[in-house]
Amino acid sequence: MPKVKPIPKGMTTVTPQLTCARAAEAIKFYKKAFGAVEEGRMTDSGGKIMHAMIRIGGAALFVVDENAEWGVLGPALLNGSPVTIHLYVENADKLVARAEKAGAKVTMPVADMFWGDRYGQLQDPFGHRWSVGTHVRETSAKEMKEAMKQMPKSPA
């Protein structure tokens, strides 16, 4: 019997799984907004997605339908999500505009940030939060520390 790799070819150690109400629609959105490529899906007898895999820029993501009976809950049932998924891309402005046109809500417009990225945030129509960045300049730890001193203090 051939030896099996513990981490399958093309996968990384960490792979997010997005639980979505209407996972099939979510996959369509991720294709349109982020250029995702669907690599496979398995559905139950009723057509709900039990497991799907997409890639965005080479990174794998799993996508599944909500199933409250099994405790598989998405942001809509949880009243939001504390998780933000970050995308590094060639052009943050262009990708955020594309995602907004596809139906995402921009929650932080793209702007130059002190750590050297053009950076913005959005929420997809399924309640997942995304940040998008393009690294545009190198900054030293000293520069970042000084810039952070200028930021308003967060409430206690």
TAQUI-V621936 format. One record per backbone hydrogen bond with DSSP energy under -1.0 kcal/mol. CO is the residue of the C=O (numbers start at 1). NH is the residue of the N-H. E is the energy in kcal/mol with one decimal. If there is no record, write none. Layout:
# TAQUI-V621936
CO_NH_E ; CO_NH_E
This chain:
# TAQUI-V621936
8_11_-2.0 ; 16_62_-2.7 ; 18_64_-2.4 ; 20_66_-1.5 ; 22_26_-2.0 ; 23_27_-2.6 ; 24_28_-1.7 ; 25_29_-2.5 ; 26_30_-2.9 ; 27_31_-2.0 ; 28_32_-2.3 ; 29_33_-3.6 ; 30_34_-1.8 ; 30_36_-1.9 ; 31_35_-1.1 ; 37_55_-2.0 ; 40_53_-2.5 ; 42_50_-2.6 ; 42_51_-1.7 ; 44_47_-2.0 ; 48_44_-2.4 ; 49_65_-2.7 ; 51_42_-3.3 ; 52_63_-2.1 ; 53_39_-3.3 ; 53_40_-1.0 ; 54_61_-2.6 ; 55_37_-2.2 ; 56_59_-2.0 ; 59_56_-2.4 ; 61_54_-2.8 ; 62_18_-3.3 ; 64_20_-2.8 ; 67_70_-1.2 ; 67_72_-2.3 ; 68_71_-1.1 ; 72_67_-3.1 ; 74_78_-1.6 ; 75_80_-3.0 ; 85_131_-2.5 ; 87_133_-2.7 ; 91_95_-2.3 ; 92_96_-2.7 ; 93_97_-2.1 ; 94_98_-2.3 ; 95_99_-2.8 ; 96_100_-2.5 ; 97_101_-2.3 ; 98_102_-1.6 ; 99_104_-2.7 ; 100_103_-1.1 ; 105_123_-2.7 ; 108_121_-2.3 ; 111_119_-2.7 ; 113_116_-2.0 ; 116_136_-3.2 ; 116_137_-1.8 ; 117_113_-2.8 ; 118_134_-2.1 ; 119_111_-1.9 ; 120_132_-2.9 ; 121_107_-1.7 ; 121_108_-1.9 ; 122_130_-3.0 ; 123_105_-3.0 ; 124_127_-2.1 ; 128_124_-3.0 ; 129_85_-2.5 ; 130_122_-2.7 ; 131_87_-2.7 ; 132_120_-2.0 ; 133_89_-2.5 ; 134_118_-2.7 ; 140_144_-2.3 ; 141_145_-2.4 ; 142_146_-2.3 ; 143_147_-2.4 ; 144_148_-2.4 ; 145_149_-1.2 ; 148_151_-1.1
